[in-house]
């Protein structure tokens, strides 16, 4: 399937949404800046650049200094290309250009600082009106440029408009869903390579390299630093190191790729035949629970209620295997389950790995007070894309707190100590919310 063929309808749809939002907020012009490159402190090396997500939704490029200018009837892109011999800054993909009036501006610079290619005095800042009805969205540096250039401060990243655009971003077009599906397909190749390397006794670093080779990705282009954790390191939720020595009995991998700036985010857990039988059984049963939760990912569902369901489900597994001694509902109510499952069930997924999960105004459920650590409090709507990723972990810090707490008798400490060496378990798929039933973008490529 040619995913780029879906882009014209995508562009028309999101432009129409943006224009409705502009009109509602009293703007007749929208300017979105792709972002300004930055440097590490006291260094001449650039920080890896990520274009502003609002820009990337309209223009699937990761180059800095560009402008999207929409005047309610014509959408233009100013493609600013610094000209110097230090690096190549042209856009690799150009299928999106057919949908906009594109002006390419070659901006001379000596290459020492690409920010000099577009300064406040540059003519590109005169390509749009500087009236109170012009809304500007950009990163911190671009917004400072806009302020100095004379744009009205109340129209810089205006919160009411940004909130409406974020709501629009939470609903994915067919093009966006296709990009996330392709990111799942490519990432699955890496997951399979890592799984095989694990059972061949490879180190974390060897498995990381196997992921990059199988996906044909550069590490700098990954949507997040991959988690490849053997044994106890699987208890560190965002373990980023890659040890180069030894193999393990358990592996937790959490890794994805980007396609046209849209991310996949997939987790799996594996164990050797010599691992503790209870740990091996927990992997299988958590996988079953995860698939049950996926089936409940429907329009109208409160995500935080799904999280509560996952918490009770995890507690039932802990009770079934005699890891805790109280029933599941009580374990969920008094925080015992939280000891083993301290994160949310999932998050929105898109251009950002944790994509617009901060939108909360749709949620009315009282459970949001019970789970303050859960960021995703949305009511699910059709064509949202979310992760579903329950977990069970044996985290020293939380277990120590529990052992010194008032409910220490609710835990089977002997069995817990036997399971600590395996770290934890997480199973994660990427799901499109559909009225006819959820569409799992991951399982078609990675069982």
C-alpha positions as CSV (number, residue, x, y, z in Angstrom):
1,X,0.0,0.0,0.0
2,X,1.3,3.5,-0.9
3,X,0.8,5.3,2.4
4,X,1.6,8.7,0.7
5,X,-1.6,8.3,-1.4
6,X,-3.6,8.8,1.9
7,X,-1.9,12.1,2.6
8,X,-4.0,14.4,0.4
9,X,-7.2,13.5,2.3
10,X,-5.3,13.7,5.6
11,X,-4.1,17.2,4.8
12,X,-7.6,18.4,3.7
13,X,-9.1,16.9,6.9
14,X,-6.7,18.4,9.4
15,X,-6.7,21.8,7.6
16,X,-10.5,21.9,7.8
17,X,-10.3,21.0,11.5
18,X,-7.7,23.7,12.1
19,X,-9.7,26.4,10.3
20,X,-12.8,25.6,12.4
21,X,-10.6,25.9,15.5
22,X,-9.1,29.2,14.2
23,X,-12.6,30.6,13.5
24,X,-13.8,29.6,17.0
25,X,-10.9,31.3,18.6
26,X,-11.1,34.5,16.5
27,X,-8.0,34.0,14.3
28,X,-7.8,34.3,10.5
29,X,-4.2,33.2,10.1
30,X,-2.3,30.3,11.6
31,X,1.5,30.2,11.6
32,X,3.2,27.0,12.8
33,X,7.0,27.0,13.0
34,X,8.8,23.6,12.7
35,X,11.3,24.6,15.4
36,X,14.8,26.0,16.0
37,X,17.8,23.8,16.5
38,X,19.7,24.0,19.7
39,X,23.1,23.0,21.1
40,X,24.4,21.2,24.2
41,X,25.6,23.6,26.8
42,X,29.1,25.1,26.0
43,X,29.4,22.8,23.0
44,X,29.1,23.1,19.2
45,X,27.2,19.8,18.9
46,X,23.5,20.1,18.2
47,X,20.9,18.5,20.4
48,X,19.0,16.0,18.2
49,X,16.2,17.9,16.6
50,X,12.5,17.0,16.7
51,X,10.1,19.3,14.8
52,X,7.2,20.8,16.7
53,X,4.5,18.1,16.6
54,X,1.7,20.5,15.5
55,X,3.9,21.2,12.4
56,X,4.8,17.6,11.8
57,X,1.2,16.6,11.5
58,X,0.8,19.0,8.6
59,X,4.3,18.6,7.1
60,X,6.0,15.2,7.6
61,X,9.5,16.4,7.7
62,X,11.9,16.7,10.6
63,X,13.8,19.8,9.3
64,X,14.0,23.0,11.4
65,X,13.2,26.6,10.5
66,X,10.2,25.9,8.2
67,X,6.9,27.7,8.4
68,X,3.3,26.5,7.8
69,X,1.1,29.6,7.0
70,X,-2.6,29.1,6.7
71,X,-4.9,32.0,5.9
72,X,-8.2,30.0,6.0
73,X,-8.2,29.6,2.2
74,X,-4.6,28.9,1.2
75,X,-2.0,26.8,3.1
76,X,1.6,27.7,2.4
77,X,4.9,26.2,3.5
78,X,8.1,28.2,3.6
79,X,10.8,25.6,3.2
80,X,13.9,27.3,4.7
81,X,17.1,25.5,3.5
82,X,20.3,26.8,5.1
83,X,23.1,26.7,2.4
84,X,26.5,25.6,3.6
85,X,28.8,22.7,3.1
86,X,28.7,21.2,6.6
87,X,25.6,19.1,6.4
88,X,22.6,18.2,4.1
89,X,19.4,19.9,5.1
90,X,17.1,19.2,2.2
91,X,13.8,17.3,2.8
92,X,14.1,13.6,1.9
93,X,10.4,13.0,1.3
94,X,8.4,15.4,-0.9
95,X,5.0,13.8,-1.4
96,X,3.5,16.3,0.9
97,X,4.4,19.3,-1.3
98,X,1.5,18.7,-3.7
99,X,-0.9,19.7,-1.0
100,X,0.6,23.1,-0.2
101,X,1.9,26.2,-1.9
102,X,5.6,25.7,-1.2
103,X,8.2,28.4,-1.4
104,X,11.8,27.2,-1.0
105,X,14.2,29.8,0.4
106,X,17.9,29.1,0.4
107,X,19.3,30.9,3.4
108,X,23.1,31.5,3.3
109,X,24.9,30.7,6.5
110,X,28.5,29.7,7.4
111,X,27.2,26.5,9.1
112,X,28.5,27.5,12.6
113,X,25.0,28.1,13.8
114,X,22.0,27.1,11.6
115,X,19.8,29.4,13.7
116,X,21.4,32.3,11.8
117,X,19.7,31.1,8.7
118,X,16.4,32.6,9.9
119,X,16.7,35.6,12.2
120,X,14.1,38.0,13.4
121,X,15.1,40.4,10.6
122,X,14.8,37.8,7.9
123,X,12.2,38.3,5.1
124,X,10.4,35.1,6.0
125,X,8.9,36.7,9.1
126,X,7.3,39.2,6.8
127,X,5.4,36.5,4.9
128,X,2.3,36.7,7.1
129,X,0.4,39.5,8.9
130,X,1.4,40.5,12.4
131,X,-2.1,41.3,13.6
132,X,-3.9,40.1,16.7
133,X,-5.8,37.7,14.5
134,X,-2.6,35.8,13.6
135,X,-1.9,32.8,15.9
136,X,1.7,31.6,16.1
137,X,2.7,28.1,17.4
138,X,6.3,27.2,17.9
139,X,9.0,26.1,20.3
140,X,10.6,28.4,22.9
141,X,13.2,29.9,20.6
142,X,10.9,30.4,17.7
143,X,8.4,32.0,20.0
144,X,11.0,34.5,21.3
145,X,11.8,35.3,17.6
146,X,8.1,35.9,17.0
147,X,7.9,38.2,20.0
148,X,10.8,40.3,18.9
149,X,9.5,40.3,15.3
150,X,6.4,42.0,16.6
151,X,3.7,39.4,16.8
152,X,1.1,40.0,19.5
153,X,2.1,38.2,22.8
154,X,-1.5,37.0,23.4
155,X,-1.4,35.2,20.1
156,X,1.8,33.2,20.8
157,X,0.9,29.6,21.5
158,X,-2.6,30.6,22.5
159,X,-3.9,28.0,25.0
160,X,-7.5,27.8,23.7
161,X,-6.4,27.2,20.1
162,X,-3.6,24.8,21.1
163,X,-6.1,22.8,23.1
164,X,-8.5,22.5,20.2
165,X,-5.6,21.5,17.9
166,X,-4.5,18.9,20.4
167,X,-8.0,17.4,20.5
168,X,-7.9,17.2,16.8
169,X,-4.5,15.4,17.0
170,X,-6.0,12.8,19.4
171,X,-8.2,11.5,16.5
172,X,-6.1,9.9,13.9
173,X,-6.8,10.0,10.1
174,X,-6.4,7.0,7.9
175,X,-3.0,8.3,6.8
176,X,-1.9,8.5,10.5
177,X,-3.2,5.1,11.3
178,X,-1.3,3.7,8.3
179,X,1.9,5.3,9.4
180,X,1.6,3.9,12.9
181,X,0.8,0.4,11.4
182,X,3.9,0.6,9.2
183,X,5.9,1.6,12.3
184,X,4.6,-1.5,14.0
185,X,5.5,-3.7,11.1
186,X,9.1,-2.4,11.0
187,X,9.5,-2.5,14.8
188,X,8.2,-6.1,14.9
189,X,11.2,-7.1,12.7
190,X,13.5,-5.8,15.4
191,X,11.5,-7.4,18.2
192,X,11.8,-10.8,16.5
193,X,15.5,-10.3,16.1
194,X,15.9,-9.4,19.7
195,X,13.8,-12.4,20.9
196,X,16.0,-14.7,18.8
197,X,19.2,-13.1,20.2
198,X,17.9,-13.5,23.7
199,X,17.3,-17.2,23.3
200,X,20.8,-17.5,21.7
201,X,22.3,-16.1,24.9
202,X,23.3,-12.6,23.7
203,X,24.0,-9.5,25.8
204,X,21.7,-6.4,26.1
205,X,24.0,-4.5,23.8
206,X,24.1,-7.3,21.2
207,X,20.3,-7.4,21.3
208,X,20.2,-3.6,20.8
209,X,22.3,-3.9,17.7
210,X,20.2,-6.7,16.4
211,X,17.1,-4.4,16.7
212,X,18.8,-1.7,14.7
213,X,20.0,-4.0,12.0
214,X,16.7,-5.8,11.6
215,X,14.7,-2.5,11.4
216,X,17.4,-0.7,9.3
217,X,17.1,2.2,11.7
218,X,19.7,4.7,13.1
219,X,19.6,5.0,16.9
220,X,19.1,8.8,16.6
221,X,15.9,8.2,14.5
222,X,14.2,6.0,17.1
223,X,11.1,7.6,18.8
224,X,12.6,6.8,22.2
225,X,15.7,5.0,23.6
226,X,14.9,1.3,23.5
227,X,14.6,-0.7,26.7
228,X,16.3,-4.0,26.5
229,X,16.5,-5.3,30.1
230,X,17.8,-8.7,31.3
231,X,16.8,-10.1,34.7
232,X,16.6,-7.6,37.5
233,X,17.0,-4.6,35.2
234,X,13.4,-5.4,33.9
235,X,12.2,-3.9,37.2
236,X,13.5,-0.5,36.1
237,X,10.6,0.9,34.1
238,X,12.7,3.0,31.8
239,X,16.0,1.1,31.9
240,X,18.2,2.7,29.1
241,X,21.6,1.1,29.6
242,X,22.8,-1.7,27.4
243,X,25.2,-4.0,29.3
244,X,27.8,-5.8,27.1
245,X,28.4,-8.8,29.3
246,X,26.4,-11.9,30.0
247,X,23.1,-13.4,29.1
248,X,20.0,-13.7,31.2
249,X,17.0,-15.8,32.1
250,X,14.4,-13.1,31.5
251,X,14.1,-10.3,28.9
252,X,11.9,-7.3,28.8
253,X,12.1,-5.3,25.5
254,X,10.2,-2.0,25.0
255,X,11.1,-0.6,21.6
256,X,9.6,1.1,18.5
257,X,10.4,3.0,15.4
258,X,9.1,6.0,13.5
259,X,7.5,6.2,10.1
260,X,6.8,9.6,8.7
261,X,7.3,10.9,12.3
262,X,4.6,8.5,13.7
263,X,5.8,6.2,16.4
264,X,5.2,2.6,17.4
265,X,5.7,1.5,21.0
266,X,5.8,-2.2,21.7
267,X,6.7,-4.3,24.7
268,X,7.3,-8.0,25.1
269,X,8.7,-10.3,27.8
270,X,10.4,-13.6,27.4
271,X,11.9,-16.2,29.8
272,X,14.2,-19.2,29.4
273,X,13.0,-22.7,30.2
274,X,15.1,-22.7,33.4
275,X,13.3,-19.6,34.7
276,X,11.0,-19.9,37.7
277,X,7.8,-21.7,36.7
278,X,5.6,-19.0,38.4
279,X,7.4,-16.3,36.4
280,X,6.9,-18.1,33.1
281,X,3.2,-18.7,33.9
282,X,2.8,-15.0,34.8
283,X,4.1,-14.0,31.4
284,X,1.4,-16.2,29.7
285,X,-1.4,-15.1,31.9
286,X,-0.5,-11.4,31.7
287,X,-0.6,-11.7,27.9
288,X,-4.1,-13.2,28.2
289,X,-5.2,-10.3,30.5
290,X,-3.7,-7.8,28.1
291,X,-5.7,-9.2,25.2
292,X,-8.9,-9.1,27.2
293,X,-8.2,-5.4,28.0
294,X,-7.6,-4.7,24.3
295,X,-11.1,-6.0,23.6
296,X,-12.6,-3.4,26.0
297,X,-10.8,-0.5,24.2
298,X,-14.0,0.8,22.7
299,X,-15.5,4.3,22.0
300,X,-17.1,5.7,25.1
301,X,-14.8,3.7,27.5
302,X,-13.2,5.8,30.2
303,X,-9.5,5.0,30.0
304,X,-9.1,5.3,33.7
305,X,-11.8,2.7,34.2
306,X,-9.9,0.4,31.9
307,X,-6.8,1.1,34.1
308,X,-8.9,0.1,37.2
309,X,-9.9,-3.1,35.4
310,X,-6.3,-3.8,34.6
311,X,-5.3,-3.3,38.2
312,X,-7.9,-5.7,39.5
313,X,-6.8,-8.2,36.8
314,X,-3.2,-7.9,37.8
315,X,-4.2,-8.4,41.5
316,X,-6.1,-11.5,40.5
317,X,-3.0,-13.0,38.9
318,X,-1.0,-12.1,42.0
319,X,-3.6,-13.8,44.2
320,X,-3.9,-16.8,41.9
321,X,-0.1,-17.5,42.2
322,X,-0.1,-16.8,45.9
323,X,2.2,-13.7,45.6
324,X,-0.3,-11.8,47.7
325,X,-2.6,-13.2,50.4
326,X,-5.7,-10.8,50.1
327,X,-8.4,-10.8,47.4
328,X,-8.0,-8.8,44.2
329,X,-10.5,-6.0,44.9
330,X,-9.0,-5.3,48.3
331,X,-5.5,-5.4,46.8
332,X,-6.5,-2.8,44.2
333,X,-8.3,-0.7,46.8
334,X,-5.6,-0.5,49.4
335,X,-2.6,-0.1,47.1
336,X,-1.1,-3.6,47.3
337,X,-1.5,-4.1,43.6
338,X,0.2,-0.8,43.0
339,X,3.4,-2.3,44.5
340,X,3.6,-4.6,41.5
341,X,1.9,-2.4,38.9
342,X,2.9,1.3,39.5
343,X,2.2,2.8,36.0
344,X,-0.8,3.5,33.9
345,X,-2.4,1.0,31.5
346,X,-1.3,3.0,28.4
347,X,-1.1,6.3,26.6
348,X,-2.2,8.0,23.4
349,X,0.3,7.3,20.5
350,X,1.1,9.4,17.4
351,X,3.8,11.9,16.4
352,X,4.8,11.9,20.1
353,X,5.2,8.6,21.9
354,X,3.1,10.0,24.7
355,X,0.8,11.9,22.4
356,X,-1.6,14.6,23.9
357,X,-2.3,12.4,26.9
358,X,-2.6,15.5,29.0
359,X,-6.1,16.3,27.7
360,X,-8.4,15.4,30.6
361,X,-11.6,17.6,30.3
362,X,-13.7,14.8,28.8
363,X,-13.4,12.6,31.9
364,X,-16.1,12.5,34.6
365,X,-15.3,9.3,36.4
366,X,-14.5,9.5,40.2
367,X,-11.7,6.9,39.7
368,X,-9.4,9.8,38.6
369,X,-9.0,10.6,42.3
370,X,-8.1,7.0,43.0
371,X,-5.3,6.9,40.4
372,X,-3.6,10.3,40.4
373,X,-0.5,8.8,38.7
374,X,-2.4,7.8,35.6
375,X,-2.0,10.6,33.0
376,X,-4.4,9.3,30.4
377,X,-7.9,10.2,31.7
378,X,-9.6,10.5,28.3
379,X,-12.9,9.0,27.3
380,X,-12.0,7.0,24.2
381,X,-13.3,8.1,20.8
382,X,-13.3,6.3,17.5
383,X,-10.0,6.5,15.7
384,X,-7.9,7.3,18.7
385,X,-4.7,5.2,18.9
386,X,-3.6,4.1,22.3
387,X,-1.2,1.6,23.9
388,X,-2.4,-1.2,26.2
389,X,0.4,-2.3,28.4
390,X,-0.3,-3.9,31.8
391,X,2.7,-5.0,33.8
392,X,3.9,-6.9,36.9
393,X,7.2,-5.9,38.5
394,X,9.4,-6.8,41.4
395,X,10.8,-3.4,42.2
396,X,13.1,-3.3,45.3
397,X,12.1,0.2,46.3
398,X,8.4,-0.5,46.3
399,X,8.8,-3.9,47.9
400,X,11.0,-2.4,50.7
401,X,8.3,0.2,51.3
402,X,5.6,-2.5,51.4
403,X,7.6,-4.7,53.8
404,X,8.0,-1.8,56.2
405,X,4.4,-0.7,55.8
406,X,1.1,-1.6,57.6
407,X,0.1,-4.3,55.1
408,X,3.2,-6.4,55.0
409,X,1.2,-9.5,55.9
410,X,-0.6,-9.2,52.5
411,X,2.6,-10.3,50.7
412,X,4.2,-13.7,50.3
413,X,7.7,-12.6,50.9
414,X,9.4,-16.0,50.3
415,X,7.9,-16.3,46.8
416,X,8.5,-12.6,46.0
417,X,12.2,-13.0,46.8
418,X,12.3,-16.0,44.5
419,X,10.8,-13.8,41.7
420,X,12.9,-10.7,42.2
421,X,15.8,-11.9,40.0
422,X,13.5,-11.8,36.9
423,X,12.7,-8.1,37.3
424,X,9.3,-7.7,35.7
425,X,6.9,-8.3,32.9
426,X,5.2,-5.9,30.4
427,X,3.1,-6.7,27.3
428,X,2.2,-3.8,25.1
429,X,0.3,-3.4,21.8
430,X,-0.8,-0.4,19.8
431,X,-4.6,-0.2,19.3
432,X,-6.9,1.8,17.1
433,X,-10.3,2.5,18.8
434,X,-13.1,1.4,16.4
435,X,-16.9,1.2,16.8
436,X,-16.9,-2.3,15.3
437,X,-14.1,-3.5,17.6
438,X,-10.5,-2.5,18.4
439,X,-7.9,-2.9,15.7
440,X,-4.6,-4.2,17.0
441,X,-1.8,-2.8,14.9
442,X,0.8,-5.0,16.6
443,X,-0.4,-8.6,16.7
444,X,-0.7,-9.0,13.0
445,X,3.1,-8.7,12.9
446,X,4.2,-9.8,16.4
447,X,2.1,-12.5,18.2
